[in-house]
Amino acid sequence: MDASFVALETRNSPMHIGSILIYDPATAPGGFVRFKDILRFYESRMQLSRTMRQRLVRVPFDLDYPYWIEDEEFDLEYHVRHLALP
């Protein structure tokens, strides 16, 4: 399935996904949510699925399907971003 998404992706038809999470401070301990606590939460669960730290690598000339490899330079803050709204 991953290979299909890679093959079908174009500049006008991106095949990647994203999500938006809204945190309500009223339901958080102490009445506030800190971004570093959210990052810590995700970091504490990264070991549950090794795919969380992998990246897709294409084979030269597309002679085979792409492979998932361990991303030694994985940066959680690149994937989890914060934007506060008024």
N, CA, C and O of each residue as an XYZ file, in Angstrom:
344
protein
N       0.823     -1.184      0.000
C       0.000      0.000      0.000
C       0.872      1.254      0.000
O       0.562      2.222     -0.694
N       1.965      1.243      0.777
C       2.844      2.407      0.802
C       3.388      2.699     -0.587
O       3.475      3.857     -0.995
N       3.756      1.647     -1.313
C       4.290      1.830     -2.661
C       3.248      2.476     -3.572
O       3.593      3.282     -4.435
N       1.988      2.126     -3.383
C       0.919      2.733     -4.189
C       0.824      4.227     -3.932
O       0.685      5.015     -4.868
N       0.898      4.617     -2.671
C       0.837      6.038     -2.341
C       2.021      6.783     -2.949
O       1.863      7.889     -3.467
N       3.210      6.177     -2.885
C       4.393      6.816     -3.464
C       4.232      6.950     -4.974
O       4.549      7.996     -5.541
N       3.746      5.903     -5.626
C       3.593      5.918     -7.083
C       2.534      6.921     -7.540
O       2.676      7.535     -8.598
N       1.483      7.087     -6.756
C       0.378      7.967     -7.148
C       0.590      9.432     -6.771
O      -0.102     10.310     -7.286
N       1.535      9.698     -5.884
C       1.720     11.063     -5.403
C       2.312     11.962     -6.488
O       3.268     11.598     -7.172
N       1.721     13.133     -6.621
C       2.233     14.166     -7.520
C       2.182     15.497     -6.776
O       1.646     15.590     -5.672
N       2.743     16.509     -7.396
C       2.714     17.839     -6.781
C       1.270     18.312     -6.560
O       0.977     18.960     -5.555
N       0.374     17.990     -7.496
C      -1.021     18.415     -7.401
C      -1.900     17.435     -6.633
O      -3.053     17.738     -6.327
N      -1.362     16.276     -6.324
C      -2.137     15.260     -5.618
C      -1.280     14.606     -4.536
O      -0.856     13.461     -4.691
N      -1.022     15.328     -3.439
C      -0.207     14.741     -2.371
C      -0.953     13.592     -1.692
O      -2.163     13.670     -1.476
N      -0.233     12.544     -1.363
C      -0.847     11.360     -0.772
C      -0.513     11.203      0.716
O      -0.829     10.177      1.318
N       0.114     12.204      1.299
C       0.418     12.120      2.721
C      -0.766     12.632      3.535
O      -1.692     13.236      2.993
N      -0.726     12.387      4.821
C      -1.836     12.783      5.691
C      -1.337     13.684      6.809
O      -0.136     13.773      7.067
N      -2.251     14.331      7.450
C      -1.949     15.162      8.602
C      -3.127     15.127      9.548
O      -4.178     14.574      9.226
N      -2.953     15.709     10.700
C      -4.066     15.769     11.647
C      -3.958     17.039     12.477
O      -2.886     17.627     12.619
N      -5.070     17.432     13.007
C      -5.143     18.577     13.908
C      -5.723     18.072     15.218
O      -6.770     17.424     15.238
N      -5.044     18.370     16.299
C      -5.528     17.998     17.624
C      -5.798     19.273     18.405
O      -4.967     20.180     18.433
N      -6.938     19.337     19.025
C      -7.312     20.503     19.822
C      -7.361     20.072     21.279
O      -8.092     19.150     21.642
N      -6.585     20.742     22.100
C      -6.520     20.423     23.521
C      -7.268     21.485     24.310
O      -7.019     22.680     24.152
N      -8.170     21.049     25.145
C      -8.968     21.947     25.978
C      -8.291     22.074     27.337
O      -8.270     21.109     28.101
N      -7.739     23.240     27.654
C      -7.062     23.421     28.930
C      -7.963     23.140     30.132
O      -7.473     22.749     31.192
N      -9.261     23.333     29.980
C     -10.181     23.123     31.101
C     -10.187     21.670     31.572
O     -10.515     21.396     32.726
N      -9.828     20.739     30.690
C      -9.841     19.324     31.067
C      -8.462     18.816     31.475
O      -8.324     17.653     31.854
N      -7.448     19.663     31.403
C      -6.079     19.256     31.727
C      -5.789     19.457     33.211
O      -6.363     20.342     33.844
N      -4.899     18.635     33.764
C      -4.497     18.837     35.162
C      -3.915     20.237     35.350
O      -3.035     20.647     34.593
N      -4.384     20.952     36.325
C      -3.904     22.303     36.582
C      -4.521     23.356     35.683
O      -4.238     24.542     35.850
N      -5.352     22.959     34.738
C      -6.044     23.916     33.892
C      -5.250     24.458     32.725
O      -5.659     25.443     32.110
N      -4.111     23.833     32.400
C      -3.355     24.289     31.234
C      -2.635     23.113     30.579
O      -2.358     22.096     31.216
N      -2.339     23.278     29.290
C      -1.633     22.264     28.507
C      -0.339     22.895     28.011
O      -0.355     23.945     27.368
N       0.782     22.245     28.315
C       2.070     22.740     27.833
C       2.530     21.874     26.664
O       2.385     20.652     26.687
N       3.079     22.516     25.657
C       3.543     21.796     24.475
C       4.602     20.760     24.840
O       4.601     19.657     24.293
N       5.493     21.099     25.745
C       6.546     20.147     26.116
C       5.958     18.898     26.773
O       6.540     17.818     26.672
N       4.811     19.033     27.446
C       4.150     17.858     28.024
C       3.554     16.971     26.928
O       3.565     15.745     27.037
N       3.038     17.596     25.882
C       2.510     16.833     24.748
C       3.647     16.082     24.066
O       3.502     14.903     23.741
N       4.775     16.752     23.848
C       5.933     16.089     23.253
C       6.410     14.935     24.128
O       6.733     13.861     23.620
N       6.455     15.150     25.421
C       6.877     14.098     26.354
C       5.933     12.897     26.274
O       6.379     11.750     26.323
N       4.629     13.160     26.149
C       3.643     12.091     26.019
C       3.931     11.247     24.776
O       3.986     10.020     24.854
N       4.115     11.906     23.631
C       4.407     11.171     22.397
C       5.737     10.429     22.499
O       5.838      9.270     22.094
N       6.742     11.085     23.031
C       8.064     10.463     23.165
C       8.001      9.202     24.022
O       8.683      8.219     23.732
N       7.193      9.226     25.063
C       7.094      8.066     25.959
C       6.439      6.866     25.284
O       6.549      5.744     25.778
N       5.768      7.087     24.175
C       5.065      5.999     23.494
C       5.696      5.601     22.156
O       5.192      4.712     21.471
N       6.775      6.246     21.794
C       7.415      5.968     20.509
C       7.911      4.529     20.403
O       7.943      3.971     19.306
N       8.294      3.927     21.509
C       8.827      2.565     21.470
C       7.734      1.530     21.211
O       8.052      0.374     20.929
N       6.470      1.905     21.295
C       5.372      0.958     21.090
C       5.230      0.536     19.631
O       4.678     -0.526     19.342
N       5.718      1.351     18.725
C       5.646      1.023     17.300
C       6.913      1.520     16.619
O       7.140      2.727     16.535
N       7.734      0.603     16.136
C       8.995      1.020     15.525
C       8.783      1.845     14.261
O       9.678      2.581     13.847
N       7.603      1.730     13.641
C       7.350      2.514     12.428
C       7.294      4.013     12.713
O       7.416      4.830     11.800
N       7.110      4.366     13.973
C       7.033      5.790     14.314
C       8.339      6.527     14.022
O       8.329      7.738     13.800
N       9.456      5.812     14.019
C      10.761      6.435     13.782
C      11.384      5.987     12.459
O      12.602      6.040     12.289
N      10.558      5.557     11.549
C      11.079      5.110     10.263
C      10.739      6.116      9.168
O       9.843      6.948      9.306
N      11.488      6.005      8.080
C      11.209      6.824      6.905
C      11.275      5.935      5.672
O      11.950      4.906      5.663
N      10.578      6.343      4.656
C      10.499      5.572      3.419
C      11.654      5.951      2.501
O      11.926      7.131      2.282
N      12.329      4.938      1.968
C      13.453      5.167      1.058
C      13.161      4.463     -0.258
O      12.828      3.279     -0.287
N      13.290      5.201     -1.324
C      13.064      4.622     -2.657
C      14.345      3.963     -3.153
O      15.450      4.428     -2.873
N      14.177      2.892     -3.883
C      15.289      2.171     -4.488
C      15.671      2.903     -5.780
O      14.790      3.356     -6.511
N      16.972      3.024     -6.069
C      17.370      3.712     -7.303
C      16.660      3.149     -8.535
O      16.512      1.937     -8.695
N      16.235      4.049     -9.378
C      15.517      3.734    -10.618
C      14.198      3.000    -10.366
O      13.624      2.422    -11.288
N      13.721      3.022     -9.128
C      12.472      2.338     -8.749
C      12.462      0.874     -9.197
O      11.448      0.375     -9.685
N      13.599      0.191     -9.028
C      13.714     -1.216     -9.420
C      13.020     -2.161     -8.442
O      12.839     -3.341     -8.742
N      12.639     -1.658     -7.298
C      11.937     -2.457     -6.292
C      11.012     -1.516     -5.530
O      11.061     -0.298     -5.700
N      10.179     -2.099     -4.696
C       9.311     -1.283     -3.854
C      10.153     -0.456     -2.886
O      11.269     -0.851     -2.550
N       9.637      0.677     -2.435
C      10.344      1.448     -1.407
C      10.432      0.640     -0.106
O       9.607     -0.236      0.153
N      11.428      0.949      0.690
C      11.641      0.261      1.966
C      11.551      1.247      3.115
O      11.910      2.416      2.981
N      11.065      0.757      4.248
C      11.069      1.535      5.481
C      12.379      1.259      6.201
O      12.740      0.101      6.410
N      13.099      2.322      6.587
C      14.334      2.165      7.353
C      14.257      3.031      8.603
O      13.498      3.998      8.662
N      15.052      2.668      9.595
C      15.137      3.450     10.828
C      15.719      4.824     10.496
O      16.753      4.919      9.835
N      15.061      5.878     10.951
C      15.531      7.243     10.707
C      16.395      7.670     11.884
O      15.883      8.018     12.948
N      17.699      7.641     11.689
C      18.645      7.984     12.760
C      18.556      9.457     13.154
O      18.996      9.829     14.242
N      18.004     10.287     12.299
C      17.910     11.724     12.576
C      16.471     12.156     12.845
O      16.121     13.318     12.638
N      15.644     11.229     13.302
C      14.238     11.528     13.565
C      14.116     12.681     14.561
O      14.785     12.695     15.594
N      13.260     13.641     14.241
C      13.044     14.812     15.092
C      11.548     14.935     15.364
O      10.781     15.338     14.489
N      11.145     14.589     16.565
C       9.730     14.614     16.924
C       9.127     16.002     16.730
O       7.976     16.122     16.310
N       9.887     17.044     17.029
C       9.358     18.406     16.906
C       9.136     18.825     15.449
O       8.432     19.801     15.192
N       9.716     18.113     14.511
C       9.422     18.371     13.098
C       8.032     17.841     12.747
O       7.343     18.405     11.897
N       7.626     16.757     13.402
C       6.352     16.104     13.103
C       5.204     16.584     13.986
O       4.045     16.534     13.574
N       5.511     17.039     15.175
C       4.488     17.538     16.100
C       4.751     19.024     16.280
O       5.769     19.423     16.845
N       3.836     19.826     15.802
C       4.026     21.282     15.839
C       2.950     21.924     16.700
O       1.913     21.322     16.980
N       3.212     23.134     17.105
C       2.316     23.834     18.024
C       1.935     25.189     17.456
O       2.780     25.950     16.985
N       0.649     25.467     17.512
C       0.145     26.778     17.120
C      -0.967     27.129     18.090
O      -1.976     26.429     18.168
N      -0.786     28.195     18.816
C      -1.812     28.627     19.770
C      -2.750     29.612     19.083
O      -2.311     30.557     18.429
N      -4.011     29.381     19.240
C      -5.021     30.274     18.672
C      -5.641     31.109     19.784
O      -5.707     30.676     20.934
N      -6.093     32.308     19.434
C      -6.690     33.167     20.471
C      -7.999     32.607     21.003
O      -8.620     33.213     21.877
